[in-house]
Amino acid sequence: MRYLTIPRLTRLALPLAIAGTLMATAADARSIRYATGYAAQSIGAVAGDAFAEALDEYSGGELTAKVYPQSLLSFSETPSGVRDGLADSGLVLTPYFPAEFPSTNLAAEISMLLELTGAPAETAGLAYAGAMSEYLFNHCPECTDEFDAQNQVFIGGGGTSPYFLLCNKPVRTMEELQGKRMRIGGAQWSRWVESMGASPVSVPQHETYEALSQGVVDCSVHSAPELTIVKLMEVVSDLTTGAPGGVFAGVANTVNKDTWSSLGADERRAVLHASAVLSAELSWGYAEAAQKNMKTADDLDRIEIHEASDDMKARTREFIQQDLDAMAATYADKYDISNASEMIGTFKPILEKWVSLVDGVDSGEALADLYWEEVFSKVDVTRYGQ
């Protein structure tokens, strides 16, 4: 038997040639600049890193992402920054820009619907993120047109854990709620506070700690992760769950439209797959942090955890029903959205479906697979965003 013998010089050169090819391939990979207003090491920044890793994997190394946490663009700068190409992709908080994203914000603002679906607190944000993505991709051309007008393409959503009352005194009943000053982080919660006989106070998130510690406000309507994100664990004494509910879901992962148009079909599919991972990691991160923070708070002798009274819960459900009609009229008058009622009617069954779909999901990886299989993988990348 004869063997093919490789000369010694060739054998030495072969690994160098392979290494050179690999280096050239890495050098040829296209890098996406991804901006997020979240600080480094935060839930949002970790989700951004997951996006970068997934993009590399699903594109076979053809695409990579450089994540810029709270550096390239702040949250207030992200829409214009992505629009103008300062970043190729980024996380847009649409409620910060009511005039630019009214249809999208309508869907995000009705998140208190979760209280009417019986969604468990542990999975409420996971369900809403899935519902928002499905709704925007498939059922809200008005929403995607809003991103198009900003030279962007919507590629996924996200959701926090439920909002409840973080207070420096007991607020468990309707009587205790009366006249309280409450920091709010969204229009829906402001309306709820007013309807309950309390006073909404607009305070930037980073100033909430001082507002609570100095008695400027009695409570903050917030989600549990803020107990550590904004260090509210140090200044609250009473937590009341079960009201008002709802999640912050005005979260849009976007990509610059020119960047999207320059990608091939397989590359777009990889971007969408990576965005499904980001949506899952962001939403799962909030859900996980909420459970951890509530356990920590429960272990502290100086913090009491209460459940909202039956009367407060009943009044909250009444408010939600009334608010849906009021919102439709408000959005029609303020933003000229004539079909707001129909949009809400379309969204409700999608949300109810997602409440069931996320039941039993036990990891961020499983959630990413669910988002991909149910929504993101079904997007026609040859037509979407064009």
C-alpha positions as CSV (number, residue, x, y, z in Angstrom):
1,M,0.0,0.0,0.0
2,R,1.3,3.4,-0.9
3,Y,0.8,6.4,1.3
4,L,0.7,10.0,0.1
5,T,3.5,11.8,1.9
6,I,3.3,15.5,2.5
7,P,6.7,17.2,2.5
8,R,7.8,18.6,5.8
9,L,7.7,22.2,4.6
10,T,4.2,21.7,3.4
11,R,3.1,20.2,6.7
12,L,4.5,23.2,8.5
13,A,2.8,25.6,6.1
14,L,-0.6,24.0,6.2
15,P,-1.6,25.0,9.8
16,L,-0.4,28.6,9.0
17,A,-2.5,28.6,5.8
18,I,-5.6,27.4,7.8
19,A,-4.9,30.0,10.5
20,G,-4.6,32.7,7.8
21,T,-7.9,31.6,6.3
22,L,-9.6,31.8,9.7
23,M,-8.2,35.2,10.4
24,A,-9.3,36.4,7.0
25,T,-12.8,35.0,7.6
26,A,-13.0,36.8,11.0
27,A,-11.7,40.0,9.4
28,D,-14.3,39.7,6.7
29,A,-17.2,39.4,9.2
30,R,-19.5,42.4,9.3
31,S,-19.8,44.1,12.6
32,I,-23.1,45.6,13.8
33,R,-23.0,48.5,16.3
34,Y,-25.6,47.8,18.9
35,A,-26.6,50.6,21.3
36,T,-28.5,50.3,24.6
37,G,-29.2,52.9,27.2
38,Y,-28.8,50.2,29.9
39,A,-25.7,50.4,32.0
40,A,-23.0,47.7,31.8
41,Q,-23.7,44.5,33.7
42,S,-27.4,45.4,33.9
43,I,-30.2,43.2,32.7
44,G,-30.5,45.1,29.4
45,A,-26.7,45.0,28.8
46,V,-26.5,41.3,29.5
47,A,-29.4,40.8,27.0
48,G,-27.4,42.8,24.5
49,D,-24.4,40.5,25.0
50,A,-26.7,37.6,24.4
51,F,-27.8,39.2,21.1
52,A,-24.2,39.6,20.0
53,E,-23.3,35.9,20.8
54,A,-26.4,34.6,19.1
55,L,-25.8,36.8,16.0
56,D,-22.3,35.3,15.6
57,E,-23.7,31.8,16.0
58,Y,-26.8,32.0,13.8
59,S,-24.9,33.9,11.0
60,G,-22.1,31.3,11.0
61,G,-19.7,34.1,11.9
62,E,-20.7,36.3,9.0
63,L,-22.2,38.9,11.3
64,T,-20.9,40.1,14.7
65,A,-22.2,42.8,17.1
66,K,-20.3,45.3,19.2
67,V,-22.5,46.2,22.2
68,Y,-22.3,49.8,23.5
69,P,-24.0,49.9,26.9
70,Q,-24.9,53.4,28.0
71,S,-22.1,54.9,26.0
72,L,-22.7,55.3,22.2
73,L,-26.4,56.4,22.7
74,S,-28.6,57.1,25.7
75,F,-32.2,56.0,25.8
76,S,-33.3,59.5,24.7
77,E,-30.8,59.5,21.8
78,T,-31.4,55.9,20.5
79,P,-34.2,56.5,18.0
80,S,-32.5,59.4,16.2
81,G,-29.1,57.7,16.6
82,V,-30.3,54.5,14.9
83,R,-32.2,56.5,12.4
84,D,-29.1,58.5,11.3
85,G,-26.8,55.5,11.4
86,L,-24.8,56.4,14.4
87,A,-25.6,52.8,15.5
88,D,-26.8,50.0,13.3
89,S,-29.2,48.7,15.9
90,G,-30.5,49.6,19.3
91,L,-33.1,49.4,22.0
92,V,-35.8,52.0,21.8
93,L,-38.1,52.8,24.7
94,T,-41.2,54.0,22.7
95,P,-43.1,55.6,25.5
96,Y,-40.3,58.2,25.7
97,F,-41.5,59.3,22.2
98,P,-45.3,59.5,22.2
99,A,-45.6,61.5,19.0
100,E,-43.3,59.2,17.0
101,F,-44.8,55.8,18.1
102,P,-48.5,56.3,19.0
103,S,-49.8,53.0,17.6
104,T,-47.0,51.1,19.2
105,N,-47.5,52.8,22.5
106,L,-51.2,52.1,22.4
107,A,-50.4,48.4,22.5
108,A,-47.8,48.8,25.2
109,E,-50.0,51.0,27.3
110,I,-52.8,48.4,27.7
111,S,-50.6,46.0,29.6
112,M,-52.9,46.1,32.7
113,L,-55.0,43.8,30.6
114,L,-52.8,41.1,32.1
115,E,-54.9,41.5,35.3
116,L,-58.0,40.4,33.4
117,T,-56.3,37.3,31.9
118,G,-55.3,35.7,35.2
119,A,-51.6,35.7,34.1
120,P,-49.3,34.7,36.9
121,A,-46.9,37.4,38.0
122,E,-43.9,35.2,37.3
123,T,-44.7,34.9,33.6
124,A,-46.7,38.1,32.9
125,G,-43.8,40.0,31.3
126,L,-42.8,37.0,29.2
127,A,-46.3,36.7,27.8
128,Y,-46.6,40.4,27.0
129,A,-43.3,40.5,25.2
130,G,-44.4,37.6,23.0
131,A,-47.7,39.2,22.3
132,M,-46.2,42.6,21.5
133,S,-43.7,41.0,19.0
134,E,-46.5,38.9,17.3
135,Y,-48.8,41.9,17.1
136,L,-46.3,44.3,15.7
137,F,-44.8,41.8,13.2
138,N,-48.2,40.5,11.9
139,H,-51.1,42.7,12.9
140,C,-50.1,46.3,13.2
141,P,-48.9,47.9,9.9
142,E,-49.5,51.3,11.5
143,C,-46.8,50.3,14.1
144,T,-44.2,49.1,11.6
145,D,-44.9,52.3,9.6
146,E,-44.0,54.3,12.6
147,F,-40.5,52.7,12.7
148,D,-40.2,53.0,8.9
149,A,-40.8,56.8,9.3
150,Q,-37.8,56.8,11.7
151,N,-35.7,54.9,9.1
152,Q,-35.8,51.8,11.3
153,V,-37.1,48.2,11.3
154,F,-38.8,46.7,14.3
155,I,-37.1,43.3,15.2
156,G,-38.5,42.4,18.6
157,G,-40.0,43.5,22.0
158,G,-39.6,42.8,25.7
159,G,-41.4,43.1,29.0
160,T,-40.7,43.7,32.6
161,S,-42.1,41.9,35.6
162,P,-45.5,43.3,37.0
163,Y,-45.7,46.8,38.5
164,F,-46.9,47.1,42.1
165,L,-46.5,49.5,45.1
166,L,-43.1,50.1,46.7
167,C,-43.8,52.3,49.7
168,N,-42.3,53.9,52.8
169,K,-45.5,53.2,54.8
170,P,-48.3,50.5,54.6
171,V,-50.7,51.0,51.6
172,R,-52.9,47.9,51.6
173,T,-56.4,49.2,51.4
174,M,-58.4,51.8,49.5
175,E,-58.5,53.8,52.7
176,E,-54.7,53.8,53.1
177,L,-54.3,54.6,49.4
178,Q,-56.3,57.9,49.6
179,G,-54.2,61.0,49.1
180,K,-50.9,59.2,48.8
181,R,-48.3,60.7,46.6
182,M,-47.1,58.1,44.1
183,R,-44.2,58.2,41.6
184,I,-45.4,56.8,38.3
185,G,-43.5,55.5,35.3
186,G,-46.2,55.5,32.6
187,A,-49.5,57.1,31.6
188,Q,-51.6,54.1,32.4
189,W,-50.4,54.0,36.0
190,S,-50.9,57.7,36.4
191,R,-54.5,57.3,35.4
192,W,-54.9,54.4,37.8
193,V,-53.4,56.5,40.7
194,E,-55.8,59.3,40.1
195,S,-58.8,56.9,39.8
196,M,-57.9,55.4,43.2
197,G,-57.9,58.8,44.9
198,A,-54.1,59.2,45.1
199,S,-51.8,61.7,43.4
200,P,-49.4,60.8,40.6
201,V,-46.0,62.4,40.8
202,S,-43.6,62.5,37.8
203,V,-40.1,61.6,39.1
204,P,-37.2,60.3,36.9
205,Q,-36.3,56.8,37.8
206,H,-32.8,57.8,39.0
207,E,-34.4,60.3,41.5
208,T,-36.9,57.8,42.9
209,Y,-34.5,56.7,45.8
210,E,-34.2,60.3,47.0
211,A,-37.9,61.0,46.6
212,L,-38.8,58.0,48.7
213,S,-36.1,58.6,51.3
214,Q,-37.1,62.2,51.8
215,G,-40.8,61.7,51.8
216,V,-41.4,63.6,48.6
217,V,-43.5,60.5,47.5
218,D,-45.1,57.8,49.7
219,C,-44.8,55.1,47.1
220,S,-43.3,54.3,43.7
221,V,-45.3,52.2,41.1
222,H,-42.5,50.1,39.9
223,S,-41.4,46.5,39.2
224,A,-39.4,44.4,41.7
225,P,-36.1,44.6,39.9
226,E,-35.9,48.3,40.7
227,L,-35.5,47.3,44.4
228,T,-31.8,46.6,43.4
229,I,-31.5,48.5,40.1
230,V,-32.3,51.8,41.8
231,K,-31.5,50.5,45.3
232,L,-35.0,51.1,46.5
233,M,-34.6,48.1,48.9
234,E,-32.8,50.6,51.2
235,V,-35.6,53.1,51.4
236,V,-38.9,51.1,51.3
237,S,-40.6,49.5,54.3
238,D,-43.8,48.1,52.7
239,L,-44.5,46.3,49.4
240,T,-48.0,45.7,48.2
241,T,-48.5,43.2,45.4
242,G,-51.6,42.6,43.4
243,A,-52.2,46.2,42.2
244,P,-52.0,48.0,39.9
245,G,-50.4,45.3,37.7
246,G,-49.4,45.6,34.1
247,V,-45.8,45.6,32.8
248,F,-43.6,48.1,31.0
249,A,-43.6,46.8,27.4
250,G,-42.7,49.8,25.3
251,V,-39.5,48.1,24.3
252,A,-38.5,47.8,20.7
253,N,-35.3,46.3,19.4
254,T,-34.7,48.0,16.1
255,V,-32.2,48.0,13.2
256,N,-31.4,50.9,10.9
257,K,-33.4,50.4,7.7
258,D,-30.4,51.0,5.4
259,T,-28.5,48.4,7.3
260,W,-31.4,45.9,7.1
261,S,-31.7,46.5,3.3
262,S,-28.0,45.8,2.8
263,L,-28.3,42.3,4.4
264,G,-29.0,39.2,2.5
265,A,-32.0,36.9,3.4
266,D,-29.9,34.6,5.6
267,E,-28.3,37.5,7.4
268,R,-31.7,39.1,8.1
269,R,-32.9,35.7,9.4
270,A,-29.9,35.6,11.7
271,V,-30.6,39.1,13.0
272,L,-34.2,38.1,13.8
273,H,-33.1,34.9,15.5
274,A,-30.6,36.9,17.6
275,S,-33.3,39.4,18.4
276,A,-35.6,36.6,19.6
277,V,-32.7,35.7,22.0
278,L,-32.4,39.3,23.2
279,S,-36.2,39.6,23.8
280,A,-36.1,36.4,25.8
281,E,-33.1,37.3,27.8
282,L,-34.4,40.8,28.6
283,S,-37.8,39.5,29.7
284,W,-36.5,36.5,31.5
285,G,-33.9,38.6,33.2
286,Y,-36.6,40.9,34.7
287,A,-38.7,37.9,35.8
288,E,-35.7,36.3,37.4
289,A,-34.6,39.5,39.2
290,A,-38.1,40.0,40.4
291,Q,-38.3,36.7,42.1
292,K,-34.8,37.1,43.6
293,N,-35.6,40.6,45.0
294,M,-38.9,39.6,46.5
295,K,-37.2,36.7,48.3
296,T,-34.5,39.1,49.6
297,A,-37.2,41.6,50.7
298,D,-39.2,38.9,52.4
299,D,-36.1,37.8,54.4
300,L,-35.5,41.4,55.7
301,D,-37.2,42.2,59.0
302,R,-37.6,45.9,58.1
303,I,-39.7,45.2,55.0
304,E,-43.3,43.9,55.1
305,I,-44.9,42.4,52.0
306,H,-48.7,42.8,51.7
307,E,-51.3,41.7,49.3
308,A,-53.7,44.4,48.0
309,S,-57.1,44.2,49.5
310,D,-59.9,42.6,47.6
311,D,-61.6,46.0,47.3
312,M,-58.4,47.5,45.8
313,K,-58.2,44.6,43.3
314,A,-61.8,44.9,42.4
315,R,-61.6,48.7,41.9
316,T,-58.5,48.1,39.7
317,R,-60.3,45.6,37.4
318,E,-63.1,48.2,37.1
319,F,-60.6,50.8,36.2
320,I,-59.0,48.6,33.5
321,Q,-62.3,48.0,31.8
322,Q,-63.2,51.7,31.8
323,D,-59.7,52.8,30.8
324,L,-59.7,50.7,27.6
325,D,-62.7,52.7,26.3
326,A,-61.1,56.0,27.4
327,M,-57.8,55.2,25.8
328,A,-59.4,54.5,22.5
329,A,-61.1,57.9,22.5
330,T,-57.9,59.6,23.8
331,Y,-55.7,58.1,21.0
332,A,-58.3,58.9,18.4
333,D,-58.4,62.6,19.6
334,K,-54.7,63.1,20.4
335,Y,-53.0,61.0,17.7
336,D,-55.7,60.6,15.1
337,I,-55.8,56.9,15.5
338,S,-59.4,56.2,14.3
339,N,-59.3,52.4,14.8
340,A,-57.9,52.3,18.3
341,S,-60.8,50.1,19.5
342,E,-60.2,47.6,16.8
343,M,-56.5,47.6,17.5
344,I,-57.2,46.8,21.2
345,G,-59.7,44.1,20.1
346,T,-57.1,42.5,17.9
347,F,-54.4,42.5,20.6
348,K,-56.5,41.0,23.4
349,P,-56.8,37.4,22.1
350,I,-53.1,37.4,21.1
351,L,-52.2,38.3,24.7
352,E,-54.5,35.6,26.1
353,K,-52.8,33.1,23.8
354,W,-49.4,34.1,25.0
355,V,-50.4,33.8,28.7
356,S,-51.0,30.1,27.9
357,L,-47.9,29.7,25.7
358,V,-45.4,30.8,28.4
359,D,-46.9,28.6,31.0
360,G,-44.2,26.1,32.1
361,V,-41.3,28.0,30.4
362,D,-38.3,27.4,32.7
363,S,-35.4,29.2,31.3
364,G,-34.3,32.1,29.0
365,E,-33.2,29.6,26.4
366,A,-36.6,27.9,26.4
367,L,-38.3,31.3,26.1
368,A,-36.0,32.2,23.2
369,D,-36.9,29.0,21.4
370,L,-40.6,29.7,21.9
371,Y,-40.4,33.2,20.6
372,W,-38.4,32.0,17.6
373,E,-40.7,29.1,16.7
374,E,-44.0,31.0,17.3
375,V,-43.2,34.4,15.8
376,F,-39.7,35.4,14.6
377,S,-39.1,32.4,12.4
378,K,-42.3,33.1,10.5
379,V,-41.4,36.6,9.4
380,D,-40.8,36.8,5.6
381,V,-37.4,38.3,5.5
382,T,-37.6,38.9,1.8
383,R,-40.5,41.3,2.2
384,Y,-40.5,42.5,5.8
385,G,-38.9,46.0,6.3
386,Q,-38.8,46.8,2.6
